[in-house]
């Protein structure tokens, strides 16, 4: 099995060391940074499979670091923050994070989320020797290739995060069917919904922005008010 490198970025050394302990016990290789500048330097020079990122850091905060990572890299990002307000979570997800965990965190839950994000990322970015015949969905002016994690709209390549790709692929796999936010959450995150949250809506909003749905007349993702979302054939 290939070594899995996880980057932990947190200006609180005790938290970074604690995360390192949990991750190493699960067999992961850990790189640590105590500020965003050092974290970005590690991202540039070493192969990283997932980032655990604190938000409140001096100089460059986690939101800005997440934004910079997303300019060039679709690696999974889980924000681990003491900020518990729903607005903070929405800002983090809108910036490009795939998940958001609040401190103090449950170690078992955090490790489960790490493994879930890694599994999704590897499924969407398979090693060359494991690639099989492409699984292609073609709807109107859009092509989606599940094996290569590629999306083309009007022949333009659209870069999506693993979560965004999963949502789009789910909707496109069932043209005409309306999915509620709870259904999308359970099928994409593989978790039960226990309380109302805006996670799905934030990702849908970001996905629509990349698809330029705000400016096109024939919108790709359609909102069925009070019910959910769908993609027409």
TALIN-V88862 format. One record per pair of residues at least 12 apart in sequence whose C-alpha atoms are under 10 Angstrom apart, sorted by the first residue. I is the first residue (numbers start at 1). GAP is how many residues later the second one is. If there is no record, write none. Layout:
((I & GAP) (I & GAP))
This chain:
((3 & 24) (3 & 25) (3 & 26) (3 & 46) (4 & 23) (4 & 24) (4 & 25) (4 & 26) (4 & 43) (4 & 44) (4 & 45) (4 & 46) (4 & 114) (5 & 18) (5 & 22) (5 & 23) (5 & 24) (5 & 25) (5 & 26) (5 & 41) (5 & 42) (5 & 43) (5 & 44) (5 & 45) (5 & 46) (6 & 14) (6 & 17) (6 & 18) (6 & 22) (6 & 23) (6 & 24) (6 & 25) (6 & 26) (6 & 41) (6 & 42) (6 & 43) (6 & 44) (6 & 45) (6 & 46) (6 & 70) (6 & 71) (6 & 108) (6 & 112) (7 & 13) (7 & 22) (7 & 23) (7 & 24) (7 & 25) (7 & 26) (7 & 32) (7 & 33) (7 & 35) (7 & 36) (7 & 39) (7 & 40) (7 & 41) (7 & 42) (7 & 43) (7 & 44) (7 & 45) (7 & 46) (7 & 70) (8 & 12) (8 & 15) (8 & 22) (8 & 23) (8 & 24) (8 & 25) (8 & 26) (8 & 27) (8 & 31) (8 & 42) (8 & 43) (8 & 44) (8 & 45) (8 & 46) (8 & 70) (8 & 72) (9 & 22) (9 & 23) (9 & 24) (9 & 25) (9 & 26) (9 & 27) (9 & 28) (9 & 29) (9 & 30) (9 & 31) (9 & 42) (9 & 43) (9 & 44) (9 & 45) (9 & 46) (9 & 48) (9 & 53) (9 & 56) (9 & 70) (9 & 71) (10 & 22) (10 & 23) (10 & 24) (10 & 25) (10 & 26) (10 & 29) (10 & 42) (10 & 43) (10 & 44) (10 & 45) (10 & 46) (10 & 47) (10 & 51) (10 & 52) (10 & 70) (10 & 71) (11 & 21) (11 & 22) (11 & 23) (11 & 24) (11 & 25) (11 & 42) (11 & 43) (11 & 44) (11 & 45) (11 & 46) (11 & 47) (11 & 50) (12 & 21) (12 & 22) (12 & 23) (12 & 42) (12 & 44) (12 & 45) (13 & 19) (13 & 20) (13 & 21) (15 & 39) (15 & 88) (15 & 89) (16 & 14) (16 & 15) (16 & 16) (16 & 17) (16 & 18) (16 & 36) (16 & 37) (16 & 38) (17 & 13) (17 & 15) (18 & 89) (19 & 13) (19 & 33) (19 & 88) (19 & 91) (19 & 92) (20 & 12) (22 & 85) (22 & 86) (22 & 88) (22 & 89) (23 & 84) (23 & 87) (23 & 88) (23 & 91) (26 & 85) (26 & 89) (29 & 19) (29 & 20) (30 & 18) (30 & 20) (30 & 21) (31 & 12) (31 & 15) (31 & 17) (31 & 20) (32 & 19) (32 & 20) (33 & 20) (34 & 20) (34 & 23) (34 & 24) (35 & 18) (35 & 19) (35 & 21) (35 & 22) (35 & 23) (35 & 24) (35 & 25) (35 & 26) (35 & 27) (35 & 30) (36 & 17) (36 & 18) (36 & 19) (36 & 21) (36 & 22) (36 & 23) (36 & 24) (36 & 25) (36 & 26) (36 & 27) (36 & 28) (36 & 29) (36 & 30) (37 & 22) (37 & 23) (37 & 24) (37 & 28) (39 & 12) (39 & 14) (39 & 26) (39 & 30) (40 & 25) (40 & 26) (40 & 28) (40 & 29) (43 & 26) (43 & 30) (44 & 25) (44 & 28) (44 & 29) (48 & 25) (48 & 27) (48 & 28) (49 & 25) (49 & 26) (49 & 27) (49 & 28) (49 & 68) (49 & 69) (49 & 72) (49 & 73) (50 & 24) (50 & 25) (50 & 26) (50 & 27) (50 & 28) (50 & 64) (50 & 65) (50 & 67) (50 & 68) (50 & 71) (51 & 15) (51 & 18) (51 & 24) (51 & 25) (51 & 26) (51 & 27) (51 & 28) (51 & 29) (51 & 46) (51 & 63) (52 & 24) (52 & 25) (52 & 26) (52 & 27) (52 & 28) (52 & 29) (52 & 45) (52 & 47) (52 & 48) (52 & 49) (52 & 58) (52 & 62) (53 & 12) (53 & 13) (53 & 24) (53 & 25) (53 & 26) (53 & 27) (53 & 28) (53 & 44) (53 & 47) (53 & 48) (54 & 12) (54 & 24) (54 & 25) (54 & 26) (54 & 27) (54 & 28) (54 & 29) (54 & 46) (54 & 47) (54 & 48) (54 & 49) (55 & 24) (55 & 25) (55 & 26) (55 & 27) (55 & 28) (55 & 33) (55 & 37) (56 & 24) (56 & 25) (56 & 26) (56 & 27) (62 & 17) (62 & 18) (62 & 19) (62 & 30) (62 & 33) (63 & 16) (63 & 25) (63 & 28) (63 & 29) (63 & 30) (63 & 31) (63 & 32) (63 & 33) (63 & 34) (64 & 28) (64 & 31) (65 & 30) (66 & 12) (66 & 13) (66 & 26) (66 & 27) (66 & 29) (66 & 30) (66 & 31) (67 & 25) (67 & 27) (67 & 28) (67 & 29) (67 & 30) (68 & 27) (68 & 28) (69 & 27) (69 & 28) (70 & 25) (70 & 26) (70 & 27) (70 & 89) (70 & 90) (70 & 91) (71 & 25) (71 & 88) (72 & 87) (73 & 86) (73 & 87) (73 & 88) (74 & 22) (74 & 23) (74 & 24) (74 & 47) (74 & 85) (74 & 86) (74 & 87) (74 & 88) (75 & 22) (75 & 23) (75 & 42) (75 & 43) (75 & 46) (75 & 86) (75 & 87) (76 & 20) (76 & 21) (76 & 22) (76 & 23) (76 & 38) (76 & 41) (76 & 42) (76 & 44) (76 & 45) (76 & 85) (76 & 86) (76 & 87) (77 & 15) (77 & 16) (77 & 19) (77 & 20) (77 & 21) (77 & 22) (77 & 23) (77 & 37) (77 & 40) (77 & 41) (77 & 84) (78 & 14) (78 & 15) (78 & 18) (78 & 19) (78 & 20) (78 & 21) (78 & 22) (78 & 23) (78 & 32) (78 & 35) (78 & 36) (78 & 39) (79 & 13) (79 & 14) (79 & 18) (79 & 19) (79 & 20) (79 & 21) (79 & 22) (79 & 23) (80 & 19) (80 & 20) (80 & 21) (80 & 22) (80 & 23) (80 & 24) (80 & 25) (80 & 30) (81 & 19) (81 & 20) (81 & 21) (81 & 22) (81 & 23) (81 & 24) (82 & 19) (82 & 20) (82 & 21) (82 & 22) (82 & 23) (83 & 18) (83 & 19) (83 & 20) (84 & 16) (84 & 17) (84 & 18) (84 & 19) (85 & 17) (86 & 111) (86 & 112) (86 & 113) (87 & 111) (88 & 12) (89 & 12) (89 & 13) (89 & 108) (89 & 109) (89 & 110) (89 & 113) (90 & 107) (90 & 108) (90 & 109) (90 & 111) (90 & 112) (90 & 113) (91 & 111) (92 & 110) (93 & 105) (93 & 106) (93 & 107) (93 & 109) (93 & 110) (93 & 113) (94 & 105) (94 & 107) (94 & 108) (94 & 109) (94 & 110) (94 & 111) (94 & 112) (94 & 113) (95 & 107) (95 & 108) (95 & 111) (96 & 64) (96 & 65) (96 & 67) (96 & 68) (96 & 107) (96 & 110) (97 & 64) (97 & 66) (97 & 106) (98 & 19) (98 & 63) (98 & 64) (98 & 65) (98 & 66) (98 & 91) (98 & 101) (98 & 105) (99 & 14) (99 & 15) (99 & 18) (99 & 64) (99 & 90) (99 & 100) (100 & 13) (100 & 99) (101 & 12) (113 & 76) (113 & 78) (116 & 73) (116 & 74) (117 & 45) (117 & 46) (117 & 72) (118 & 44) (120 & 42) (120 & 43) (120 & 45) (120 & 46) (120 & 68) (120 & 69) (121 & 28) (121 & 40) (121 & 41) (121 & 42) (121 & 45) (122 & 40) (123 & 23) (123 & 24) (123 & 25) (123 & 26) (123 & 39) (124 & 21) (124 & 22) (124 & 23) (124 & 24) (124 & 25) (124 & 26) (124 & 37) (124 & 38) (124 & 41) (124 & 42) (125 & 21) (125 & 22) (125 & 23) (125 & 24) (125 & 25) (125 & 37) (126 & 20) (126 & 21) (126 & 22) (126 & 23) (127 & 21) (128 & 20) (130 & 17) (131 & 16) (131 & 17) (132 & 15) (132 & 16) (133 & 14) (134 & 12) (134 & 13) (134 & 14) (134 & 15) (135 & 12) (135 & 13) (135 & 14) (136 & 12) (136 & 14) (136 & 15) (136 & 37) (137 & 14) (137 & 32) (137 & 35) (137 & 36) (138 & 13) (138 & 14) (138 & 34) (138 & 35) (138 & 95) (139 & 14) (139 & 33) (139 & 34) (139 & 36) (139 & 81) (139 & 92) (139 & 93) (139 & 94) (140 & 13) (140 & 14) (140 & 78) (140 & 80) (140 & 92) (140 & 93) (141 & 12) (141 & 13) (141 & 14) (141 & 15) (141 & 77) (141 & 79) (142 & 12) (142 & 13) (142 & 14) (142 & 15) (142 & 30) (142 & 69) (142 & 78) (143 & 12) (143 & 13) (143 & 14) (143 & 29) (144 & 14) (144 & 21) (144 & 24) (144 & 25) (144 & 28) (144 & 29) (145 & 20) (145 & 24) (146 & 19) (146 & 20) (146 & 23) (149 & 12) (149 & 13) (149 & 16) (149 & 17) (149 & 20) (150 & 15) (151 & 14) (151 & 17) (151 & 18) (151 & 60) (152 & 59) (153 & 58) (153 & 59) (153 & 67) (156 & 55) (157 & 54) (158 & 49) (158 & 52) (158 & 53) (159 & 48) (159 & 51) (159 & 52) (160 & 46) (160 & 47) (160 & 50) (160 & 51) (161 & 42) (161 & 46) (162 & 26) (163 & 25) (163 & 26) (163 & 37) (163 & 40) (163 & 41) (163 & 44) (164 & 24) (164 & 36) (164 & 39) (164 & 40) (164 & 41) (164 & 42) (164 & 43) (164 & 44) (164 & 46) (165 & 23) (165 & 42) (166 & 18) (166 & 21) (166 & 22) (166 & 23) (167 & 17) (167 & 18) (167 & 20) (167 & 21) (167 & 22) (167 & 33) (167 & 36) (167 & 37) (167 & 40) (168 & 36) (168 & 39) (168 & 40) (168 & 52) (168 & 53) (168 & 62) (168 & 63) (169 & 19) (170 & 14) (170 & 17) (170 & 18) (170 & 60) (170 & 61) (171 & 13) (171 & 50) (171 & 58) (171 & 59) (171 & 60) (171 & 61) (172 & 48) (172 & 49) (172 & 58) (172 & 59) (172 & 60) (172 & 61) (173 & 58) (173 & 60) (174 & 56) (174 & 57) (174 & 58) (174 & 59) (175 & 55) (175 & 56) (175 & 57) (175 & 58) (176 & 46) (176 & 53) (176 & 54) (176 & 55) (176 & 56) (176 & 57) (177 & 51) (177 & 52) (177 & 53) (177 & 54) (177 & 55) (177 & 56) (178 & 44) (178 & 45) (178 & 46) (178 & 49) (178 & 50) (178 & 51) (178 & 52) (178 & 53) (178 & 54) (179 & 44) (179 & 45) (179 & 48) (179 & 49) (179 & 50) (179 & 51) (179 & 52) (180 & 20) (180 & 44) (180 & 46) (180 & 47) (180 & 48) (180 & 49) (180 & 50) (181 & 12) (181 & 15) (181 & 16) (181 & 17) (181 & 18) (181 & 19) (181 & 20) (181 & 23) (181 & 46) (181 & 47) (181 & 48) (182 & 12) (182 & 13) (182 & 14) (182 & 15) (182 & 17) (182 & 18) (182 & 46) (183 & 17) (183 & 45) (184 & 16) (184 & 17) (184 & 44) (184 & 45) (185 & 12) (185 & 14) (185 & 15) (185 & 16) (188 & 12) (201 & 27) (201 & 28) (204 & 17) (204 & 25) (205 & 16) (207 & 14) (208 & 12) (208 & 13) (208 & 14) (218 & 14) (219 & 12) (219 & 13) (220 & 12) (220 & 13))
